Amino acid sequence: MEQIVRECFPNAILVTDRFHVMKNVLEDLLAIRTRCKTAIKKKILDKEKAAKER
């Protein structure tokens, strides 16, 4: 997309849109938190299962 802008609007100044940058950061952070939470829950369930087998 950047290449298209540079070709169509050669005098344009590219700026960073802070809203969308933060939106993407927060979405990625939420994905990481979800993976970590799932991994922790899995470990707890595995430990509970092992304890029941004993």
N, CA, C, O and CB atoms as a CASP TS submission, in Angstrom:
PFRMAT TS
TARGET T0000
AUTHOR 0000-0000-0000
METHOD Language model
MODEL 1
PARENT N/A
ATOM      1  N   MET     1       0.825  -1.180   0.000  1.00  0.00           N
ATOM      2  CA  MET     1       0.000   0.000   0.000  1.00  0.00           C
ATOM      3  C   MET     1       0.884   1.264   0.000  1.00  0.00           C
ATOM      4  O   MET     1       0.568   2.262  -0.648  1.00  0.00           O
ATOM      5  CB  MET     1      -0.946  -0.013   1.215  1.00  0.00           C
ATOM      6  N   GLU     2       1.984   1.189   0.737  1.00  0.00           N
ATOM      7  CA  GLU     2       2.899   2.328   0.782  1.00  0.00           C
ATOM      8  C   GLU     2       3.438   2.636  -0.602  1.00  0.00           C
ATOM      9  O   GLU     2       3.595   3.802  -0.966  1.00  0.00           O
ATOM     10  CB  GLU     2       4.055   2.057   1.749  1.00  0.00           C
ATOM     11  N   GLN     3       3.720   1.606  -1.370  1.00  0.00           N
ATOM     12  CA  GLN     3       4.247   1.801  -2.721  1.00  0.00           C
ATOM     13  C   GLN     3       3.209   2.495  -3.607  1.00  0.00           C
ATOM     14  O   GLN     3       3.561   3.362  -4.407  1.00  0.00           O
ATOM     15  CB  GLN     3       4.661   0.449  -3.341  1.00  0.00           C
ATOM     16  N   ILE     4       1.957   2.126  -3.471  1.00  0.00           N
ATOM     17  CA  ILE     4       0.886   2.746  -4.258  1.00  0.00           C
ATOM     18  C   ILE     4       0.791   4.231  -3.922  1.00  0.00           C
ATOM     19  O   ILE     4       0.678   5.069  -4.816  1.00  0.00           O
ATOM     20  CB  ILE     4      -0.473   2.042  -3.995  1.00  0.00           C
ATOM     21  N   VAL     5       0.836   4.551  -2.632  1.00  0.00           N
ATOM     22  CA  VAL     5       0.765   5.951  -2.214  1.00  0.00           C
ATOM     23  C   VAL     5       1.936   6.731  -2.789  1.00  0.00           C
ATOM     24  O   VAL     5       1.762   7.843  -3.287  1.00  0.00           O
ATOM     25  CB  VAL     5       0.749   6.065  -0.677  1.00  0.00           C
ATOM     26  N   ARG     6       3.122   6.153  -2.721  1.00  0.00           N
ATOM     27  CA  ARG     6       4.306   6.854  -3.240  1.00  0.00           C
ATOM     28  C   ARG     6       4.197   7.097  -4.758  1.00  0.00           C
ATOM     29  O   ARG     6       4.642   8.130  -5.259  1.00  0.00           O
ATOM     30  CB  ARG     6       5.584   6.040  -2.927  1.00  0.00           C
ATOM     31  N   GLU     7       3.601   6.136  -5.479  1.00  0.00           N
ATOM     32  CA  GLU     7       3.469   6.294  -6.929  1.00  0.00           C
ATOM     33  C   GLU     7       2.364   7.284  -7.292  1.00  0.00           C
ATOM     34  O   GLU     7       2.542   8.117  -8.181  1.00  0.00           O
ATOM     35  CB  GLU     7       3.188   4.943  -7.583  1.00  0.00           C
ATOM     36  N   CYS     8       1.230   7.195  -6.609  1.00  0.00           N
ATOM     37  CA  CYS     8       0.094   8.056  -6.943  1.00  0.00           C
ATOM     38  C   CYS     8       0.239   9.469  -6.386  1.00  0.00           C
ATOM     39  O   CYS     8      -0.226  10.435  -6.992  1.00  0.00           O
ATOM     40  CB  CYS     8      -1.185   7.439  -6.426  1.00  0.00           C
ATOM     41  N   PHE     9       0.880   9.581  -5.236  1.00  0.00           N
ATOM     42  CA  PHE     9       1.024  10.868  -4.567  1.00  0.00           C
ATOM     43  C   PHE     9       2.487  11.091  -4.189  1.00  0.00           C
ATOM     44  O   PHE     9       2.843  10.976  -3.016  1.00  0.00           O
ATOM     45  CB  PHE     9       0.119  10.939  -3.314  1.00  0.00           C
ATOM     46  N   PRO    10       3.323  11.404  -5.149  1.00  0.00           N
ATOM     47  CA  PRO    10       4.766  11.503  -4.880  1.00  0.00           C
ATOM     48  C   PRO    10       5.144  12.608  -3.890  1.00  0.00           C
ATOM     49  O   PRO    10       6.198  12.528  -3.260  1.00  0.00           O
ATOM     50  CB  PRO    10       5.498  11.735  -6.171  1.00  0.00           C
ATOM     51  N   ASN    11       4.314  13.627  -3.742  1.00  0.00           N
ATOM     52  CA  ASN    11       4.627  14.730  -2.827  1.00  0.00           C
ATOM     53  C   ASN    11       3.992  14.544  -1.447  1.00  0.00           C
ATOM     54  O   ASN    11       4.126  15.409  -0.582  1.00  0.00           O
ATOM     55  CB  ASN    11       4.163  16.047  -3.427  1.00  0.00           C
ATOM     56  N   ALA    12       3.313  13.440  -1.244  1.00  0.00           N
ATOM     57  CA  ALA    12       2.629  13.207   0.033  1.00  0.00           C
ATOM     58  C   ALA    12       3.640  12.922   1.139  1.00  0.00           C
ATOM     59  O   ALA    12       4.712  12.367   0.899  1.00  0.00           O
ATOM     60  CB  ALA    12       1.632  12.035  -0.091  1.00  0.00           C
ATOM     61  N   ILE    13       3.274  13.312   2.339  1.00  0.00           N
ATOM     62  CA  ILE    13       4.084  13.017   3.516  1.00  0.00           C
ATOM     63  C   ILE    13       3.403  11.880   4.273  1.00  0.00           C
ATOM     64  O   ILE    13       2.248  12.006   4.682  1.00  0.00           O
ATOM     65  CB  ILE    13       4.263  14.289   4.430  1.00  0.00           C
ATOM     66  N   LEU    14       4.114  10.778   4.457  1.00  0.00           N
ATOM     67  CA  LEU    14       3.546   9.636   5.162  1.00  0.00           C
ATOM     68  C   LEU    14       3.646   9.868   6.662  1.00  0.00           C
ATOM     69  O   LEU    14       4.692  10.265   7.175  1.00  0.00           O
ATOM     70  CB  LEU    14       4.262   8.324   4.761  1.00  0.00           C
ATOM     71  N   VAL    15       2.551   9.617   7.349  1.00  0.00           N
ATOM     72  CA  VAL    15       2.518   9.781   8.800  1.00  0.00           C
ATOM     73  C   VAL    15       2.051   8.479   9.435  1.00  0.00           C
ATOM     74  O   VAL    15       1.410   7.650   8.790  1.00  0.00           O
ATOM     75  CB  VAL    15       1.590  10.960   9.210  1.00  0.00           C
ATOM     76  N   THR    16       2.380   8.319  10.694  1.00  0.00           N
ATOM     77  CA  THR    16       1.944   7.139  11.435  1.00  0.00           C
ATOM     78  C   THR    16       0.644   7.460  12.147  1.00  0.00           C
ATOM     79  O   THR    16       0.545   8.458  12.861  1.00  0.00           O
ATOM     80  CB  THR    16       3.028   6.677  12.446  1.00  0.00           C
ATOM     81  N   ASP    17      -0.332   6.626  11.954  1.00  0.00           N
ATOM     82  CA  ASP    17      -1.634   6.794  12.589  1.00  0.00           C
ATOM     83  C   ASP    17      -1.578   6.129  13.961  1.00  0.00           C
ATOM     84  O   ASP    17      -1.629   4.903  14.056  1.00  0.00           O
ATOM     85  CB  ASP    17      -2.784   6.188  11.710  1.00  0.00           C
ATOM     86  N   ARG    18      -1.474   6.911  15.004  1.00  0.00           N
ATOM     87  CA  ARG    18      -1.294   6.362  16.353  1.00  0.00           C
ATOM     88  C   ARG    18      -2.457   5.481  16.786  1.00  0.00           C
ATOM     89  O   ARG    18      -2.249   4.476  17.466  1.00  0.00           O
ATOM     90  CB  ARG    18      -1.117   7.484  17.349  1.00  0.00           C
ATOM     91  N   PHE    19      -3.671   5.842  16.403  1.00  0.00           N
ATOM     92  CA  PHE    19      -4.833   5.042  16.809  1.00  0.00           C
ATOM     93  C   PHE    19      -4.696   3.605  16.333  1.00  0.00           C
ATOM     94  O   PHE    19      -4.866   2.667  17.111  1.00  0.00           O
ATOM     95  CB  PHE    19      -6.129   5.655  16.261  1.00  0.00           C
ATOM     96  N   HIS    20      -4.388   3.435  15.050  1.00  0.00           N
ATOM     97  CA  HIS    20      -4.307   2.083  14.508  1.00  0.00           C
ATOM     98  C   HIS    20      -3.065   1.346  14.992  1.00  0.00           C
ATOM     99  O   HIS    20      -3.087   0.122  15.126  1.00  0.00           O
ATOM    100  CB  HIS    20      -4.318   2.130  12.995  1.00  0.00           C
ATOM    101  N   VAL    21      -1.987   2.073  15.254  1.00  0.00           N
ATOM    102  CA  VAL    21      -0.803   1.431  15.825  1.00  0.00           C
ATOM    103  C   VAL    21      -1.161   0.859  17.195  1.00  0.00           C
ATOM    104  O   VAL    21      -0.868  -0.302  17.481  1.00  0.00           O
ATOM    105  CB  VAL    21       0.386   2.439  15.937  1.00  0.00           C
ATOM    106  N   MET    22      -1.787   1.666  18.034  1.00  0.00           N
ATOM    107  CA  MET    22      -2.165   1.203  19.377  1.00  0.00           C
ATOM    108  C   MET    22      -3.200   0.081  19.302  1.00  0.00           C
ATOM    109  O   MET    22      -3.161  -0.853  20.103  1.00  0.00           O
ATOM    110  CB  MET    22      -2.719   2.373  20.212  1.00  0.00           C
ATOM    111  N   LYS    23      -4.116   0.168  18.355  1.00  0.00           N
ATOM    112  CA  LYS    23      -5.119  -0.884  18.182  1.00  0.00           C
ATOM    113  C   LYS    23      -4.430  -2.218  17.880  1.00  0.00           C
ATOM    114  O   LYS    23      -4.768  -3.248  18.464  1.00  0.00           O
ATOM    115  CB  LYS    23      -6.111  -0.513  17.044  1.00  0.00           C
ATOM    116  N   ASN    24      -3.457  -2.185  16.958  1.00  0.00           N
ATOM    117  CA  ASN    24      -2.733  -3.410  16.607  1.00  0.00           C
ATOM    118  C   ASN    24      -1.916  -3.933  17.782  1.00  0.00           C
ATOM    119  O   ASN    24      -1.858  -5.142  18.010  1.00  0.00           O
ATOM    120  CB  ASN    24      -1.819  -3.161  15.410  1.00  0.00           C
ATOM    121  N   VAL    25      -1.287  -3.032  18.524  1.00  0.00           N
ATOM    122  CA  VAL    25      -0.503  -3.447  19.692  1.00  0.00           C
ATOM    123  C   VAL    25      -1.412  -4.116  20.720  1.00  0.00           C
ATOM    124  O   VAL    25      -1.074  -5.171  21.257  1.00  0.00           O
ATOM    125  CB  VAL    25       0.226  -2.232  20.325  1.00  0.00           C
ATOM    126  N   LEU    26      -2.550  -3.511  20.992  1.00  0.00           N
ATOM    127  CA  LEU    26      -3.465  -4.075  21.985  1.00  0.00           C
ATOM    128  C   LEU    26      -4.040  -5.416  21.533  1.00  0.00           C
ATOM    129  O   LEU    26      -4.224  -6.318  22.350  1.00  0.00           O
ATOM    130  CB  LEU    26      -4.598  -3.096  22.268  1.00  0.00           C
ATOM    131  N   GLU    27      -4.324  -5.551  20.240  1.00  0.00           N
ATOM    132  CA  GLU    27      -4.817  -6.835  19.723  1.00  0.00           C
ATOM    133  C   GLU    27      -3.754  -7.920  19.883  1.00  0.00           C
ATOM    134  O   GLU    27      -4.062  -9.044  20.279  1.00  0.00           O
ATOM    135  CB  GLU    27      -5.225  -6.703  18.236  1.00  0.00           C
ATOM    136  N   ASP    28      -2.500  -7.579  19.574  1.00  0.00           N
ATOM    137  CA  ASP    28      -1.412  -8.545  19.718  1.00  0.00           C
ATOM    138  C   ASP    28      -1.193  -8.902  21.185  1.00  0.00           C
ATOM    139  O   ASP    28      -0.959 -10.063  21.521  1.00  0.00           O
ATOM    140  CB  ASP    28      -0.117  -7.989  19.110  1.00  0.00           C
ATOM    141  N   LEU    29      -1.269  -7.902  22.049  1.00  0.00           N
ATOM    142  CA  LEU    29      -1.119  -8.146  23.482  1.00  0.00           C
ATOM    143  C   LEU    29      -2.227  -9.063  23.991  1.00  0.00           C
ATOM    144  O   LEU    29      -1.970  -9.962  24.792  1.00  0.00           O
ATOM    145  CB  LEU    29      -1.127  -6.820  24.259  1.00  0.00           C
ATOM    146  N   LEU    30      -3.446  -8.841  23.535  1.00  0.00           N
ATOM    147  CA  LEU    30      -4.557  -9.700  23.941  1.00  0.00           C
ATOM    148  C   LEU    30      -4.332 -11.139  23.469  1.00  0.00           C
ATOM    149  O   LEU    30      -4.639 -12.085  24.195  1.00  0.00           O
ATOM    150  CB  LEU    30      -5.886  -9.157  23.382  1.00  0.00           C
ATOM    151  N   ALA    31      -3.800 -11.307  22.260  1.00  0.00           N
ATOM    152  CA  ALA    31      -3.521 -12.649  21.746  1.00  0.00           C
ATOM    153  C   ALA    31      -2.463 -13.342  22.598  1.00  0.00           C
ATOM    154  O   ALA    31      -2.579 -14.533  22.884  1.00  0.00           O
ATOM    155  CB  ALA    31      -3.060 -12.582  20.279  1.00  0.00           C
ATOM    156  N   ILE    32      -1.441 -12.611  23.002  1.00  0.00           N
ATOM    157  CA  ILE    32      -0.386 -13.176  23.847  1.00  0.00           C
ATOM    158  C   ILE    32      -0.954 -13.557  25.205  1.00  0.00           C
ATOM    159  O   ILE    32      -0.669 -14.636  25.724  1.00  0.00           O
ATOM    160  CB  ILE    32       0.781 -12.177  24.013  1.00  0.00           C
ATOM    161  N   ARG    33      -1.763 -12.664  25.784  1.00  0.00           N
ATOM    162  CA  ARG    33      -2.373 -12.951  27.089  1.00  0.00           C
ATOM    163  C   ARG    33      -3.251 -14.199  27.012  1.00  0.00           C
ATOM    164  O   ARG    33      -3.247 -15.030  27.920  1.00  0.00           O
ATOM    165  CB  ARG    33      -3.206 -11.744  27.575  1.00  0.00           C
ATOM    166  N   THR    34      -3.999 -14.320  25.921  1.00  0.00           N
ATOM    167  CA  THR    34      -4.885 -15.477  25.747  1.00  0.00           C
ATOM    168  C   THR    34      -4.075 -16.765  25.649  1.00  0.00           C
ATOM    169  O   THR    34      -4.436 -17.771  26.259  1.00  0.00           O
ATOM    170  CB  THR    34      -5.761 -15.305  24.491  1.00  0.00           C
ATOM    171  N   ARG    35      -2.973 -16.740  24.881  1.00  0.00           N
ATOM    172  CA  ARG    35      -2.122 -17.935  24.770  1.00  0.00           C
ATOM    173  C   ARG    35      -1.526 -18.308  26.117  1.00  0.00           C
ATOM    174  O   ARG    35      -1.502 -19.483  26.484  1.00  0.00           O
ATOM    175  CB  ARG    35      -0.999 -17.706  23.749  1.00  0.00           C
ATOM    176  N   CYS    36      -1.043 -17.311  26.858  1.00  0.00           N
ATOM    177  CA  CYS    36      -0.458 -17.575  28.180  1.00  0.00           C
ATOM    178  C   CYS    36      -1.503 -18.140  29.136  1.00  0.00           C
ATOM    179  O   CYS    36      -1.242 -19.098  29.864  1.00  0.00           O
ATOM    180  CB  CYS    36       0.150 -16.289  28.768  1.00  0.00           C
ATOM    181  N   LYS    37      -2.674 -17.544  29.123  1.00  0.00           N
ATOM    182  CA  LYS    37      -3.760 -17.992  30.006  1.00  0.00           C
ATOM    183  C   LYS    37      -4.147 -19.440  29.684  1.00  0.00           C
ATOM    184  O   LYS    37      -4.361 -20.250  30.586  1.00  0.00           O
ATOM    185  CB  LYS    37      -4.997 -17.060  29.867  1.00  0.00           C
ATOM    186  N   THR    38      -4.234 -19.750  28.394  1.00  0.00           N
ATOM    187  CA  THR    38      -4.566 -21.117  27.976  1.00  0.00           C
ATOM    188  C   THR    38      -3.486 -22.094  28.417  1.00  0.00           C
ATOM    189  O   THR    38      -3.795 -23.191  28.883  1.00  0.00           O
ATOM    190  CB  THR    38      -4.750 -21.188  26.449  1.00  0.00           C
ATOM    191  N   ALA    39      -2.227 -21.709  28.276  1.00  0.00           N
ATOM    192  CA  ALA    39      -1.118 -22.583  28.674  1.00  0.00           C
ATOM    193  C   ALA    39      -1.132 -22.828  30.176  1.00  0.00           C
ATOM    194  O   ALA    39      -0.899 -23.952  30.622  1.00  0.00           O
ATOM    195  CB  ALA    39       0.227 -21.973  28.254  1.00  0.00           C
ATOM    196  N   ILE    40      -1.402 -21.788  30.959  1.00  0.00           N
ATOM    197  CA  ILE    40      -1.453 -21.941  32.415  1.00  0.00           C
ATOM    198  C   ILE    40      -2.604 -22.849  32.816  1.00  0.00           C
ATOM    199  O   ILE    40      -2.442 -23.715  33.676  1.00  0.00           O
ATOM    200  CB  ILE    40      -1.594 -20.572  33.102  1.00  0.00           C
ATOM    201  N   LYS    41      -3.767 -22.658  32.200  1.00  0.00           N
ATOM    202  CA  LYS    41      -4.917 -23.514  32.506  1.00  0.00           C
ATOM    203  C   LYS    41      -4.615 -24.968  32.162  1.00  0.00           C
ATOM    204  O   LYS    41      -4.999 -25.877  32.899  1.00  0.00           O
ATOM    205  CB  LYS    41      -6.165 -23.038  31.740  1.00  0.00           C
ATOM    206  N   LYS    42      -3.924 -25.189  31.036  1.00  0.00           N
ATOM    207  CA  LYS    42      -3.578 -26.547  30.631  1.00  0.00           C
ATOM    208  C   LYS    42      -2.645 -27.191  31.654  1.00  0.00           C
ATOM    209  O   LYS    42      -2.817 -28.359  32.003  1.00  0.00           O
ATOM    210  CB  LYS    42      -2.923 -26.544  29.239  1.00  0.00           C
ATOM    211  N   LYS    43      -1.662 -26.435  32.134  1.00  0.00           N
ATOM    212  CA  LYS    43      -0.744 -26.965  33.144  1.00  0.00           C
ATOM    213  C   LYS    43      -1.488 -27.340  34.418  1.00  0.00           C
ATOM    214  O   LYS    43      -1.229 -28.386  35.013  1.00  0.00           O
ATOM    215  CB  LYS    43       0.352 -25.943  33.460  1.00  0.00           C
ATOM    216  N   ILE    44      -2.413 -26.482  34.832  1.00  0.00           N
ATOM    217  CA  ILE    44      -3.190 -26.756  36.046  1.00  0.00           C
ATOM    218  C   ILE    44      -4.024 -28.013  35.867  1.00  0.00           C
ATOM    219  O   ILE    44      -4.074 -28.863  36.756  1.00  0.00           O
ATOM    220  CB  ILE    44      -4.098 -25.561  36.396  1.00  0.00           C
ATOM    221  N   LEU    45      -4.680 -28.131  34.716  1.00  0.00           N
ATOM    222  CA  LEU    45      -5.505 -29.322  34.462  1.00  0.00           C
ATOM    223  C   LEU    45      -4.652 -30.584  34.408  1.00  0.00           C
ATOM    224  O   LEU    45      -5.064 -31.633  34.905  1.00  0.00           O
ATOM    225  CB  LEU    45      -6.284 -29.164  33.148  1.00  0.00           C
ATOM    226  N   ASP    46      -3.467 -30.489  33.809  1.00  0.00           N
ATOM    227  CA  ASP    46      -2.570 -31.638  33.749  1.00  0.00           C
ATOM    228  C   ASP    46      -2.133 -32.064  35.153  1.00  0.00           C
ATOM    229  O   ASP    46      -2.079 -33.255  35.459  1.00  0.00           O
ATOM    230  CB  ASP    46      -1.341 -31.311  32.885  1.00  0.00           C
ATOM    231  N   LYS    47      -1.821 -31.078  36.007  1.00  0.00           N
ATOM    232  CA  LYS    47      -1.422 -31.387  37.381  1.00  0.00           C
ATOM    233  C   LYS    47      -2.572 -32.010  38.155  1.00  0.00           C
ATOM    234  O   LYS    47      -2.367 -32.956  38.915  1.00  0.00           O
ATOM    235  CB  LYS    47      -0.933 -30.125  38.095  1.00  0.00           C
ATOM    236  N   GLU    48      -3.780 -31.490  37.969  1.00  0.00           N
ATOM    237  CA  GLU    48      -4.954 -32.061  38.643  1.00  0.00           C
ATOM    238  C   GLU    48      -5.209 -33.491  38.175  1.00  0.00           C
ATOM    239  O   GLU    48      -5.543 -34.368  38.971  1.00  0.00           O
ATOM    240  CB  GLU    48      -6.202 -31.193  38.386  1.00  0.00           C
ATOM    241  N   LYS    49      -5.047 -33.708  36.883  1.00  0.00           N
ATOM    242  CA  LYS    49      -5.262 -35.053  36.336  1.00  0.00           C
ATOM    243  C   LYS    49      -4.223 -36.016  36.918  1.00  0.00           C
ATOM    244  O   LYS    49      -4.558 -37.139  37.296  1.00  0.00           O
ATOM    245  CB  LYS    49      -5.183 -35.038  34.775  1.00  0.00           C
ATOM    246  N   ALA    50      -2.970 -35.580  36.989  1.00  0.00           N
ATOM    247  CA  ALA    50      -1.902 -36.418  37.534  1.00  0.00           C
ATOM    248  C   ALA    50      -2.161 -36.713  39.019  1.00  0.00           C
ATOM    249  O   ALA    50      -1.901 -37.821  39.490  1.00  0.00           O
ATOM    250  CB  ALA    50      -0.524 -35.728  37.351  1.00  0.00           C
ATOM    251  N   ALA    51      -2.666 -35.728  39.740  1.00  0.00           N
ATOM    252  CA  ALA    51      -2.949 -35.907  41.163  1.00  0.00           C
ATOM    253  C   ALA    51      -4.089 -36.908  41.363  1.00  0.00           C
ATOM    254  O   ALA    51      -4.046 -37.712  42.294  1.00  0.00           O
ATOM    255  CB  ALA    51      -3.301 -34.555  41.818  1.00  0.00           C
ATOM    256  N   LYS    52      -5.109 -36.867  40.499  1.00  0.00           N
ATOM    257  CA  LYS    52      -6.226 -37.796  40.604  1.00  0.00           C
ATOM    258  C   LYS    52      -5.785 -39.227  40.304  1.00  0.00           C
ATOM    259  O   LYS    52      -6.286 -40.179  40.903  1.00  0.00           O
ATOM    260  CB  LYS    52      -7.350 -37.381  39.655  1.00  0.00           C
ATOM    261  N   GLU    53      -4.828 -39.371  39.355  1.00  0.00           N
ATOM    262  CA  GLU    53      -4.356 -40.704  39.009  1.00  0.00           C
ATOM    263  C   GLU    53      -3.563 -41.339  40.143  1.00  0.00           C
ATOM    264  O   GLU    53      -3.534 -42.562  40.279  1.00  0.00           O
ATOM    265  CB  GLU    53      -3.507 -40.646  37.758  1.00  0.00           C
ATOM    266  N   ARG    54      -2.923 -40.509  40.954  1.00  0.00           N
ATOM    267  CA  ARG    54      -2.169 -41.033  42.086  1.00  0.00           C
ATOM    268  C   ARG    54      -3.131 -41.424  43.142  1.00  0.00           C
ATOM    269  O   ARG    54      -2.724 -41.897  44.203  1.00  0.00           O
ATOM    270  CB  ARG    54      -1.156 -40.022  42.624  1.00  0.00           C
TER
END
